[in-house]
C-alpha cells in the first residue's frame, strides 16, 4: 500500500525513463547495503533485549517511516514551501523518504522479523511446527499479497478513480490499521511464546 504511492511519487519526480531507471537502480543498491549493515549490527538484538523487541522492530519502522512518507504526500501543499527552502521539492523528498522506508523495512524484515518468526516455532511440537510453517510461509504470504491487491482495487472501484494520489488517504488509513493489528499480534504472540517456553523449561 505504501509502495504503490511511492512509485507514483518517483514517476512524478523522474518523468524520464532513464532517470526513473537510475533512481530504481540506486534503490536496489541501497536496499542491499542497508540489509547487510542491519544484519551485521543488529544480530544481537534478540539476545540482548528479548524476542518481543526483535519482533516489534519491523512494524515500528513501518509505522514511523510510513507516517513520514504519507505526511509528505498528503500535505505536499504545506510541505512544499518548507522543502523548497532547502532546495528540494516535497515530491522528490517523498520519493527519497519512500525509498528509505522501503529499504529500511526490507532490511529489518530480513535481519529481525524473519529470525524472530522462525524462533516462534521453537516451543511447538513437531506436528504443530510443520503445519504452522506451511500455513505461514505458503498460505499466509500469498494470501497477504492477494488481499493487498484486492484492497487496492476495491478502493479504486469504490472511489471511482485510478489516480493514486486521490486515494492515498485511504491507503494510509489501511496501512495504519494493518500495522496496528500487526503490533497487537506481536504482543499477543510474545505472551504465548514465553508461556510455552516456561512450560517446556518446567517440564
Secondary structure, DSSP 8 states (H G I E B T S, - for coil): -HHHHHHHHHHHH--SHHHHHHHHHHHHHHHHHHHHHHHHHSTTHHHHH-HHHHHHHHHHHHHHHHHHHHHHHHTHHHHHHHHHHTT--HHHHHHHHHHHHHHHHHHHIIIIIHHHHHHTTTTS-HHHHHHHHIIIIIIIHHHHHHHHHHHHHHHHHHHT---HHHHHHHHHHHHHHHHHHHHHHHHHHHHHHHHHHHHHHH-
